[in-house]
Amino acid sequence: METVLLYILGVVIVVIGLALSIGLHEIGHLLPAKAFGVKVTQYMIGFGPTLWSRRKGETEYGVKAIPLGGYISMIGMFPPAKPGEKPHPNSTGFFNQLVQEGAPAQDQTAQDPNLQDPNAKRPGALTSLVEDARQSSADTIGAGEEHRAFYRLAVWKRIIIMLGGPTMNLLIAVVLFAVLLMGFGTAQASTTVGSVSACVLPASSTQTACGATDEKSPGAAAGLQPGDRLVSIDGTAITSWDQSTGIIRSSPGTPLAVVVDRAGTDVNLTITPKLTERYVLDSAGKVTTDADGTAVTQEVGFVGIGPAGELVQQPVTAVLPAVGDNIGAVVHMILNLPQRMVDIVNAAFGPGERDPNGPISVVGVGRVAGEIASINTIPIASKAASLIGLLASLNVALFVFNLIPLMPLDGGHVAGALWEGLRRRVAKLFKRKDPGPVDMARLMPLTFAVVIVLGGMSLLLIYADIVKPINLFG
């Protein structure tokens, strides 16, 4: 029962953290929008039916039923197609924008005789989509409010508004990584023995357990125990695990005087490292391979012990590099997303395995959080650190994902504003007529195509996280 409650607690913590991240993302849009005079009619967390809302001034603040994001609704994000036409309101939200802009316009057959004539030429589907996008919600812009439309702002102001959300996620990630690295620290190998091998097996051996005839490992034979802290080896004080490994590897067949701290008491042992085959590791701790892809091995001294991990607090200078590494990992994942989705299909519908470092859905995130909270062998501090790291990584993912230059993501609006600024600068340089604002409504067909693709990937990830979830803990 306790395990179940802890699992639920982990899920709730991450859901609340994600909701706060989304809410702060939209505040990143809201504050500059209001500062620049744009009329914001709604600030919502979630989509679908409204669960709770309250109006303050001209803006309605609320929470909706489907917790898949959030949005603020601004008037006049799209310019009119022709001078004198009325712009329509729009929003920053991914799903809300589609529902609002893609909704069919009101029936106009009574006003337009062409729509009553079955022989009249009708606009194509894509043209209708663009026209519907321009017409929807136009009546919500009151008389005299045209000057408060988003599209009328200077290009740099629009960019600040649209980058406000991703920037907020980046700031949240920096704060969380600072708490994680400076407050809790990162897991590193300590000088304490965490495991002692029972026997000696070559690195290339396929055995998974020691046999009755297998030779005892030097560590086990000498009486080393998990929990022993290495004090010195052969007269050299030990300050890091790598230091002890270097001495052991370079001393095959040589008896070494080892002093360990066992429960506060120094214990003297004599250990003779055995010459045996071990894999060659690179600076990242990964097995190196030759040109043929075969793992490289070498014969070195071996005792058969592994380190216990410990959390080591990091300086403030480690925070931004950690955030940068996380951003790089997310960018790499997005660039390789097609292949990763193929791998997920193979895992979800076939015998393939899920990549622990691959993309997951909100269902998968909740499951991981629940597993972290419910494992009894993990100390509370480590659980908290893991959950904070998970939320930090989610905010980095939100930051990077929203910068993709495709509508309806924030990066799509930024790209449109940059293109408009470039067009106007070129026109001014060559003393041409101002081309005016970019008609972003024309991108609605592409927007719907993006939504179909991203929606399909989301459903696939949710299905995969249900039928074949990622298990980070074995």
Disulfide bonds with the S-S distance in Angstrom:
Cys199-Cys210 1.94
